[in-house]
Structure formats: C-alpha cells, structure tokens
Amino acid sequence: MARKRLIWQLYFTYLLVIVAALAAATWYFSASFRQFYIDQTADKLSTLAKVYSTQITPLVQESKNDEIDTLCKKFSKLSAVRITIISTSGTVLGDSEQDPAKMENHSDRPEFIQAIQKSFGQSIRLSHTLDKKMLYIALPIVSNGKTIAVIRTAISINMIDDKLHYIYIKIAAAAILVSVIVAFLSVAVIMLNDTTKIRRLENIRKDFVANVSHELKTPITSIKGFVETLLDGSVKDPAQIRQFLEIISKHTQRLDAIVDDLLSLSRLEENKSRRDIVFNKVYLKSILAAAIELSNIKVSQKQITINLNCLDDFKINANTLLLEQAVFNLIDNAIKYSEPDNTIKITAQESEKEILISVQDNGCGIEQKHLSRLFERFYVVDKSRSRKLGGTGLGLSIVKHIAQLHKGSVSVESTPGKGSTFTIHLPTV
C-alpha cells in the first residue's frame, strides 16, 4: 500500500512539473509561431502584389478604371486576398470588395504613405470599409521610374488567427498528452528501471527533432548569414545586393513551403480522425485537368508535354480539392525530376476492384532500396538535389494521407535512368 501511495505521489509531482514546463514552452512557441505566420503571410501578400501589378500597370497608364476594378475582383477570387488600387492622390481606382466610387480617399492610410515614401508599406489596423482588423501590404506601381499608383493587398487578421487556432489547440492537447505519458514513464523508470522504453522514445524524439531541425535550420542559417552581411553594409554593389536578396527570397519560399506542407499534413490527420470530409460523385477528368492547369507555369518553363488519358464520363466518389492536390503533388514531383523537352503521362483507368490514377515520367528514376520509404515524412533520396529543386520532403507523404482518406493507397514503380510511375489506388465503391 505504501509503495502505491509513493508511485501516485511521484506521478502527480512529475505531472505537475512537466505540465508547467510544457505550458510555458507552448505559450512561447504559440507567440513566436503567430509572428512567424504573420511574417510569412506578409511575404505572400507582397509577392501577390508584385505579380498582379504587372497586369494592372498598363490599365493605370491608360486610366481604364473599370477594367482595373474588374481585374481586382478577379484576382481576389483566385487568391482569397483583398486587392485595392489607389492613385497617388489617394483616390481608389479599384477594389475587390467594394465599389471604388463609394470609397473615401486613402491618402491618410499608413501603408499607402509608407509605399509612396519608402517603396513598401505594411500595417495592421481596423478597416473602415469592412469593419475588420486587417494586415495590409502596399507597394508602388512604377512606370518609367515614376510612381503612378499603389497596389495594396490585405487579409483579415481574424482569418490568420482562425487558421492558427486549431494548431494551438493541437499543441496544447499534445502537450497535455505528452505530460501524462512522460510523467508515467518517469515514474516507471524510477520504480522499475525500465530503460528499454526510454531508449526507444528517445530515438523517436531524436529522429523527429533531427528531421525538422535539419529541414528548417539550413534555410534559416542562410537567411541569417545573408541578412547580417547586408546589414553590415560591406556590400555596395547593387547587383550583388540583389543576388543576396534573391537567395534570401529562395530560402524564405522554402520555409514557407515546409510550413504549408506541415499544416496540410496536420489538417489531413485531423480529418482522418474525425472523418468529416465531404465526398461527391465527380468527373475524374475535370480533377486531373485542374491539377495539370496548376502545373502550367513549371511545365512551360521546362517545355514539358503532359499527355492525359481519361474518359470524359469517368465518375468517381472523391473530395475534389484533396484529390486534385494529390495529383498535383505527383505531377509537380515528375516535373522536378524530368529533363526539359520531356513527356509526362497521366492515365486513369478502372479495374474490377479499384480505380488507378497513374503519373509516369521519364526522369532519373529511383533505386529499389529507396522505394519503401519514399512516402515517409522528410525522406528524400538525394537531399542536395531535392533542396535545389525546391522539395520539402513532405509532398509524397501528403499524397499518401489523401489516398488513405479516400480509403485507398499509393504505390511507386521505378527504374534508375528510365523514370518512375506513381499510382493512386482508390476503391471502386
């Protein structure tokens, strides 16, 4: 009896200490991650502003305000971001949410002023038009060396917080679960000296920390080094400065891709446990065509041809967005490892027991010893080549999770030097 009382005293003591430590760590991580996510969102808004400004500049030059407003609303539907075009006098020329003619002058908006004066504006404030707290990014639209307007992109802070809310809950739940488990294991170690479980758990922890740390530390170290060099002021050559900034941008995009993929996996795991995904009878060819369209830019850059073989009336029971993402990931993977002027074949067919969606490339291929681990998180055959091509090591893991959510699976066949074929297997019912 005395021994049992001692066990429970030790258990609750360890539990209290671990919960307190994890609570502090969770609070710190949540605050840091929120700022990191806001910074990443600001980078996305800035990138969208640069992309959209190239198409809007000619319309501003020709004072085609109606077309500017139409384009703002079109771009907003594509990106789920509010877009506003403001003249140098503060007059709103186009807005994705409101009629610009009914909007007040924006010359006093802080992000607008910063964009005019410093070529970049950012602010978090309440939108008078939408009555929401928004994150704003503003950039000048320049023609012939002169600022002719300002493009502003924005997203609701509430939307950002909503996306992070689930992550915080999962972190807190995981912290509590880990607290209970670790406390129990700690007592077990003290009372039973069971070192076998501790070694196994330590190996799991080390593998996870090593994988995540390795994938995140490389771009962070590069970004830090180049930023410190630029801040030092020793680099004066504009061409070299631009080169450094492009490298920083590349590594930032890699970090953003890793975070996006981790969030995607988190959402997939949540849906896998709750089973609240909506499945509908849809035409498979439209899903495959949409995935191909998403790949058009990279396909054009490498002048790759994609051949699609799928019957027009082929219907399946699926979640359109998730299956589209899975096929896109396989196409994107095939493009990365294919040489220019090559061909990728996408085939959909039905057997008695399953539906097969195959993506075949003629790339470098994969050795047999790697095939069984390809769908593990962060597992890559050639890490240096994967980073060079922009891979995160999570894309195929996402494909596997999506296939499993559809009660299916994914497989791969590959021959070094000849190419690879990835196949999503879905049930016919």
Number of C-alpha atoms within 10 A of each C-alpha: 6 6 9 9 10 12 17 13 13 19 19 15 13 20 22 15 13 19 19 13 13 19 17 12 12 17 14 11 14 18 12 12 15 16 12 13 18 16 12 17 18 20 17 16 24 22 14 19 23 18 11 16 22 12 12 20 19 13 16 21 12 8 12 13 16 13 15 23 23 14 20 25 21 13 16 18 12 8 11 12 19 22 29 25 29 25 21 18 12 18 17 24 25 26 25 23 16 15 12 20 12 9 15 12 15 17 17 9 13 16 25 30 20 18 22 20 11 12 16 17 22 21 17 16 17 14 14 10 11 11 9 14 16 21 23 25 29 30 26 28 26 16 13 6 7 9 16 18 28 30 28 27 29 24 21 20 18 13 12 16 15 11 13 17 14 14 17 19 11 14 18 17 12 14 19 17 13 16 22 19 12 19 22 18 20 19 22 18 15 12 13 10 12 14 13 10 13 16 11 11 14 12 12 12 12 12 12 14 12 12 15 14 11 12 19 17 12 14 20 15 12 16 20 12 14 17 14 11 14 16 10 9 8 8 13 9 9 9 10 12 15 11 13 20 16 12 16 20 14 16 21 18 17 21 20 19 17 22 16 14 18 17 15 16 20 16 13 20 16 14 14 16 9 9 11 9 14 9 12 12 11 16 18 22 20 17 21 25 17 16 22 21 12 15 17 13 11 13 23 12 10 15 16 18 15 20 14 16 15 18 13 10 11 14 14 19 17 21 18 20 11 20 21 21 20 23 26 24 20 24 26 19 18 25 26 20 18 20 16 16 12 16 20 21 17 24 18 19 13 14 9 7 11 15 19 20 21 23 25 23 27 22 23 17 19 20 13 11 9 12 14 10 13 19 22 15 19 22 17 20 16 9 15 10 13 15 17 10 13 15 20 25 23 23 26 23 22 25 24 19 22 27 19 17 22 20 11 18 17 21 15 17 15 20 15 13 12 12 18 22 20 23 22 25 21 23 17 14 8
